[in-house]
Amino acid sequence: MQELTAGRLRRGLTDPFLPVAALALLAVSAAALDATVLCWSSIGALAGFSLSGSV
């Protein structure tokens, strides 16, 4: 088993996959529940996250 170094751990925690996946899941579930405001706010968060240069 490999040992996790601080650099590998930091890269894993700051990888943009986790927040993007969470926001996409939130948008899909909000759309399924007809929660229009929550759906559009999560889509806006995805757009802002991608435009901020974080991805």
C-alpha positions in Angstrom: 0.0 0.0 0.0 1.3 3.4 -0.9 1.7 6.1 1.6 -0.2 9.3 1.0 2.1 12.4 1.1 0.9 15.9 1.8 1.2 16.8 -1.9 -0.8 13.9 -3.1 -3.5 14.4 -0.4 -3.7 18.1 -1.2 -4.1 17.4 -5.0 -6.8 14.9 -4.2 -8.7 17.3 -2.1 -8.4 20.2 -4.4 -9.3 18.2 -7.6 -12.3 20.0 -9.2 -14.0 16.6 -9.8 -15.7 16.5 -6.4 -17.4 19.9 -6.3 -18.4 19.6 -10.0 -19.9 16.2 -9.4 -21.7 17.3 -6.3 -23.2 20.4 -8.0 -24.2 18.4 -11.1 -25.9 15.8 -8.8 -27.7 18.7 -7.0 -28.9 20.2 -10.3 -30.2 16.8 -11.5 -32.0 16.0 -8.3 -33.4 19.5 -8.0 -34.8 19.2 -11.5 -36.3 15.9 -10.7 -38.1 17.3 -7.7 -39.3 20.4 -9.6 -37.3 22.6 -7.3 -36.7 25.3 -10.0 -34.8 27.8 -8.0 -32.5 25.3 -6.5 -31.9 23.7 -9.9 -31.0 27.1 -11.5 -28.8 28.1 -8.6 -26.8 24.9 -8.8 -26.4 25.3 -12.6 -25.3 28.9 -11.9 -22.8 27.6 -9.4 -21.4 25.2 -12.0 -21.1 28.0 -14.5 -19.4 30.2 -12.1 -17.0 27.5 -11.0 -16.0 26.7 -14.5 -15.6 30.4 -15.5 -13.5 31.2 -12.5 -10.6 29.2 -13.8 -10.8 26.6 -11.1 -11.4 23.8 -13.6 
